[in-house]
């Protein structure tokens, strides 16, 4: 599809957010279970079935629910780092445990874990990353939430030598045909998509 005929990221994001708000509680619960099951399976594969460290995030409102995935990773012996929004669209990271308290971010409409914050040095041995998204195409192009935090983080991670595989977490209907999401210079492709139905490897 020629670039000039592609929908904008804002259009894609808005369309999928509208669809998400129509989801019923039963569908959200089923999605949470599927994401946890398939996400834990992927984590085991990229970590060679050994305890490892992963980045994740807490899905809020009608985002794909991720707390069951986070809990499953922890119960399997993995360490989980969750993001905290900082000034200038930067992210720091907090190690999660079941007793962690969440607070409303000062900078973004998300819940963040309270605790000691770490920079990129804590991600040196990360085995994989679970990323938020509102859509991904089969080429690995991702539409995020629009805040720019992950664009900046992924660029900094790449520059620091961090090349852990990235799985974007979305609903099944949000996986789009190849090359249907516009790409900008700061975009970084994802390696896989995690949906309630399973994991799709893209690159």
C-alpha positions as a Markdown table, in Angstrom:
| # | Residue | x | y | z |
|---|---|---|---|---|
| 1 | Unk | 0.0 | 0.0 | 0.0 |
| 2 | Unk | 1.5 | 3.4 | -1.0 |
| 3 | Unk | 2.5 | 5.5 | 2.1 |
| 4 | Unk | 0.2 | 8.3 | 1.0 |
| 5 | Unk | -2.9 | 6.0 | 1.2 |
| 6 | Unk | -2.1 | 4.6 | 4.7 |
| 7 | Unk | -4.1 | 5.7 | 7.6 |
| 8 | Unk | -2.2 | 7.8 | 10.2 |
| 9 | Unk | -1.1 | 6.3 | 13.5 |
| 10 | Unk | -3.6 | 8.6 | 15.2 |
| 11 | Unk | -6.4 | 7.2 | 13.1 |
| 12 | Unk | -5.4 | 3.6 | 13.8 |
| 13 | Unk | -5.0 | 4.3 | 17.5 |
| 14 | Unk | -8.4 | 6.0 | 17.7 |
| 15 | Unk | -10.2 | 3.2 | 15.9 |
| 16 | Unk | -8.7 | 0.5 | 18.1 |
| 17 | Unk | -9.4 | 2.4 | 21.3 |
| 18 | Unk | -13.0 | 2.7 | 20.3 |
| 19 | Unk | -13.2 | -1.0 | 19.7 |
| 20 | Unk | -11.5 | -1.7 | 23.0 |
| 21 | Unk | -14.1 | 0.3 | 25.0 |
| 22 | Unk | -16.8 | -2.1 | 23.7 |
| 23 | Unk | -15.2 | -5.1 | 25.3 |
| 24 | Unk | -17.2 | -6.9 | 28.0 |
| 25 | Unk | -15.7 | -8.1 | 31.4 |
| 26 | Unk | -15.9 | -11.7 | 30.3 |
| 27 | Unk | -13.9 | -11.0 | 27.2 |
| 28 | Unk | -11.3 | -9.1 | 29.2 |
| 29 | Unk | -11.0 | -12.0 | 31.7 |
| 30 | Unk | -10.5 | -14.4 | 28.9 |
| 31 | Unk | -7.9 | -12.2 | 27.2 |
| 32 | Unk | -6.0 | -11.9 | 30.5 |
| 33 | Unk | -5.8 | -15.7 | 30.8 |
| 34 | Unk | -4.7 | -16.2 | 27.2 |
| 35 | Unk | -2.0 | -13.5 | 27.4 |
| 36 | Unk | -0.6 | -14.9 | 30.6 |
| 37 | Unk | -0.5 | -18.5 | 29.2 |
| 38 | Unk | 1.1 | -17.6 | 25.9 |
| 39 | Unk | 3.3 | -14.9 | 27.3 |
| 40 | Unk | 4.8 | -17.3 | 29.9 |
| 41 | Unk | 5.4 | -19.8 | 27.2 |
| 42 | Unk | 7.3 | -17.3 | 25.1 |
| 43 | Unk | 9.3 | -16.2 | 28.1 |
| 44 | Unk | 10.4 | -19.7 | 28.7 |
| 45 | Unk | 11.5 | -20.1 | 25.1 |
| 46 | Unk | 13.6 | -16.9 | 25.0 |
| 47 | Unk | 15.1 | -17.7 | 28.4 |
| 48 | Unk | 15.9 | -21.3 | 27.6 |
| 49 | Unk | 13.6 | -22.4 | 30.4 |
| 50 | Unk | 15.8 | -20.7 | 33.0 |
| 51 | Unk | 14.8 | -17.9 | 35.4 |
| 52 | Unk | 15.4 | -14.5 | 33.7 |
| 53 | Unk | 14.5 | -10.8 | 33.7 |
| 54 | Unk | 11.7 | -9.3 | 31.6 |
| 55 | Unk | 10.3 | -5.9 | 31.2 |
| 56 | Unk | 6.5 | -5.6 | 31.2 |
| 57 | Unk | 3.8 | -3.0 | 32.0 |
| 58 | Unk | 0.5 | -2.9 | 33.8 |
| 59 | Unk | -2.4 | -2.7 | 31.3 |
| 60 | Unk | -5.0 | -0.2 | 32.4 |
| 61 | Unk | -8.7 | 0.4 | 31.5 |
| 62 | Unk | -9.4 | -1.5 | 28.3 |
| 63 | Unk | -5.8 | -2.3 | 27.4 |
| 64 | Unk | -5.0 | -6.0 | 27.2 |
| 65 | Unk | -4.8 | -7.1 | 30.9 |
| 66 | Unk | -1.3 | -7.9 | 31.9 |
| 67 | Unk | -1.3 | -8.4 | 35.6 |
| 68 | Unk | -1.9 | -12.1 | 35.3 |
| 69 | Unk | 1.1 | -12.3 | 33.0 |
| 70 | Unk | 3.2 | -10.4 | 35.4 |
| 71 | Unk | 2.2 | -12.6 | 38.2 |
| 72 | Unk | 2.8 | -15.8 | 36.2 |
| 73 | Unk | 6.3 | -14.6 | 35.3 |
| 74 | Unk | 7.1 | -13.9 | 38.9 |
| 75 | Unk | 5.7 | -17.3 | 40.0 |
| 76 | Unk | 7.8 | -19.0 | 37.4 |
| 77 | Unk | 10.9 | -17.5 | 39.0 |
| 78 | Unk | 11.4 | -14.6 | 36.6 |
| 79 | Unk | 12.2 | -11.0 | 37.6 |
| 80 | Unk | 9.8 | -8.4 | 36.2 |
| 81 | Unk | 10.7 | -4.7 | 35.6 |
| 82 | Unk | 7.8 | -2.3 | 35.2 |
| 83 | Unk | 8.1 | 1.2 | 33.9 |
| 84 | Unk | 7.8 | 4.6 | 35.6 |
| 85 | Unk | 7.3 | 7.7 | 33.5 |
| 86 | Unk | 9.9 | 10.4 | 34.2 |
| 87 | Unk | 10.2 | 14.0 | 32.9 |
| 88 | Unk | 11.1 | 14.5 | 29.2 |
| 89 | Unk | 9.4 | 11.2 | 28.2 |
| 90 | Unk | 12.0 | 9.1 | 29.9 |
| 91 | Unk | 11.3 | 5.8 | 31.6 |
| 92 | Unk | 12.8 | 4.3 | 34.8 |
| 93 | Unk | 12.2 | 0.8 | 36.0 |
| 94 | Unk | 11.0 | -0.9 | 39.2 |
| 95 | Unk | 11.3 | -4.6 | 40.1 |
| 96 | Unk | 7.8 | -5.9 | 40.8 |
| 97 | Unk | 6.7 | -8.2 | 43.5 |
| 98 | Unk | 3.2 | -9.2 | 44.6 |
| 99 | Unk | 3.3 | -6.8 | 47.5 |
| 100 | Unk | 4.1 | -3.8 | 45.3 |
| 101 | Unk | 1.8 | -0.8 | 45.5 |
| 102 | Unk | 0.7 | 1.1 | 42.4 |
| 103 | Unk | 0.2 | 4.8 | 42.2 |
| 104 | Unk | -1.1 | 7.1 | 39.5 |
| 105 | Unk | 1.7 | 8.4 | 37.3 |
| 106 | Unk | 2.3 | 12.2 | 37.4 |
| 107 | Unk | 3.1 | 12.2 | 33.7 |
| 108 | Unk | 0.8 | 9.7 | 31.9 |
| 109 | Unk | -2.5 | 7.9 | 32.4 |
| 110 | Unk | -1.0 | 4.8 | 33.8 |
| 111 | Unk | -0.5 | 3.0 | 37.2 |
| 112 | Unk | 3.2 | 2.8 | 38.2 |
| 113 | Unk | 4.8 | 0.6 | 40.9 |
| 114 | Unk | 6.2 | 2.3 | 43.9 |
| 115 | Unk | 9.8 | 1.3 | 44.8 |
| 116 | Unk | 13.4 | 1.9 | 43.9 |
| 117 | Unk | 13.9 | 3.2 | 40.4 |
| 118 | Unk | 16.5 | 1.9 | 38.0 |
| 119 | Unk | 17.9 | 3.0 | 34.7 |
| 120 | Unk | 19.0 | 1.1 | 31.7 |
| 121 | Unk | 21.8 | -0.6 | 33.7 |
| 122 | Unk | 19.1 | -2.8 | 35.3 |
| 123 | Unk | 18.1 | -4.1 | 31.8 |
| 124 | Unk | 21.5 | -5.3 | 30.9 |
| 125 | Unk | 20.5 | -9.0 | 31.2 |
| 126 | Unk | 16.9 | -8.7 | 30.1 |
| 127 | Unk | 15.8 | -11.7 | 28.2 |
| 128 | Unk | 12.7 | -10.2 | 26.6 |
| 129 | Unk | 10.4 | -7.2 | 26.6 |
| 130 | Unk | 6.6 | -7.0 | 26.7 |
| 131 | Unk | 5.5 | -3.7 | 25.1 |
| 132 | Unk | 2.2 | -1.9 | 25.1 |
| 133 | Unk | 0.6 | -1.2 | 21.7 |
| 134 | Unk | -2.7 | -0.4 | 20.0 |
| 135 | Unk | -1.8 | -2.1 | 16.7 |
| 136 | Unk | 1.0 | -4.0 | 15.0 |
| 137 | Unk | 1.3 | -5.1 | 11.4 |
| 138 | Unk | 2.9 | -8.3 | 10.1 |
| 139 | Unk | 6.0 | -6.3 | 9.2 |
| 140 | Unk | 6.6 | -5.6 | 13.0 |
| 141 | Unk | 5.6 | -2.0 | 12.8 |
| 142 | Unk | 3.9 | -0.8 | 16.0 |
| 143 | Unk | 1.4 | 1.9 | 17.0 |
| 144 | Unk | 1.9 | 2.7 | 20.7 |
| 145 | Unk | -0.1 | 4.9 | 23.0 |
| 146 | Unk | 1.1 | 8.2 | 21.5 |
| 147 | Unk | 3.2 | 9.5 | 24.4 |
| 148 | Unk | 6.6 | 8.8 | 22.9 |
| 149 | Unk | 8.0 | 7.2 | 26.0 |
| 150 | Unk | 8.7 | 3.8 | 24.4 |
| 151 | Unk | 10.1 | 5.3 | 21.3 |
| 152 | Unk | 12.7 | 7.1 | 23.3 |
| 153 | Unk | 13.3 | 4.1 | 25.5 |
| 154 | Unk | 13.7 | 1.7 | 22.6 |
| 155 | Unk | 16.2 | 4.0 | 20.9 |
| 156 | Unk | 18.2 | 4.4 | 24.1 |
| 157 | Unk | 18.1 | 0.7 | 24.7 |
| 158 | Unk | 19.4 | 0.0 | 21.2 |
| 159 | Unk | 22.1 | 2.6 | 21.5 |
| 160 | Unk | 23.2 | 0.9 | 24.8 |
| 161 | Unk | 23.5 | -2.5 | 23.1 |
| 162 | Unk | 20.3 | -4.0 | 24.4 |
| 163 | Unk | 18.8 | -6.2 | 21.7 |
| 164 | Unk | 16.4 | -8.4 | 23.7 |
| 165 | Unk | 13.4 | -9.7 | 21.7 |
| 166 | Unk | 10.3 | -7.5 | 21.9 |
| 167 | Unk | 6.7 | -8.8 | 22.0 |
| 168 | Unk | 3.9 | -6.2 | 21.7 |
| 169 | Unk | 0.7 | -7.1 | 23.6 |
| 170 | Unk | -2.5 | -6.5 | 21.6 |
| 171 | Unk | -5.9 | -8.1 | 21.0 |
| 172 | Unk | -6.2 | -10.5 | 18.1 |
| 173 | Unk | -8.1 | -8.0 | 15.8 |
| 174 | Unk | -5.3 | -5.5 | 16.2 |
| 175 | Unk | -2.7 | -7.5 | 14.2 |
| 176 | Unk | -2.8 | -5.9 | 10.8 |
| 177 | Unk | -1.5 | -6.9 | 7.3 |
| 178 | Unk | 2.1 | -6.2 | 6.5 |
| 179 | Unk | 3.2 | -2.7 | 5.7 |
| 180 | Unk | -0.2 | -1.1 | 6.7 |
| 181 | Unk | 1.2 | 1.0 | 9.5 |
| 182 | Unk | 3.2 | 4.2 | 8.6 |
| 183 | Unk | 6.8 | 4.1 | 9.7 |
| 184 | Unk | 8.8 | 7.0 | 11.0 |
| 185 | Unk | 12.5 | 7.4 | 11.6 |
| 186 | Unk | 12.3 | 6.8 | 15.3 |
| 187 | Unk | 10.2 | 3.6 | 15.1 |
| 188 | Unk | 11.7 | 0.3 | 16.1 |
| 189 | Unk | 10.0 | -2.9 | 14.9 |
| 190 | Unk | 8.9 | -5.6 | 17.3 |
| 191 | Unk | 9.9 | -9.3 | 16.9 |
| 192 | Unk | 6.6 | -10.8 | 18.0 |
| 193 | Unk | 3.0 | -10.1 | 18.9 |
| 194 | Unk | 1.3 | -11.6 | 22.0 |
| 195 | Unk | -2.5 | -11.8 | 21.8 |
| 196 | Unk | -5.0 | -13.8 | 23.8 |
| 197 | Unk | -4.9 | -16.5 | 21.1 |
| 198 | Unk | -1.2 | -17.0 | 21.0 |
| 199 | Unk | 2.2 | -15.6 | 20.0 |
| 200 | Unk | 3.0 | -14.6 | 16.4 |
| 201 | Unk | 6.7 | -14.3 | 15.4 |
| 202 | Unk | 7.2 | -11.5 | 13.0 |
| 203 | Unk | 10.9 | -11.2 | 12.2 |
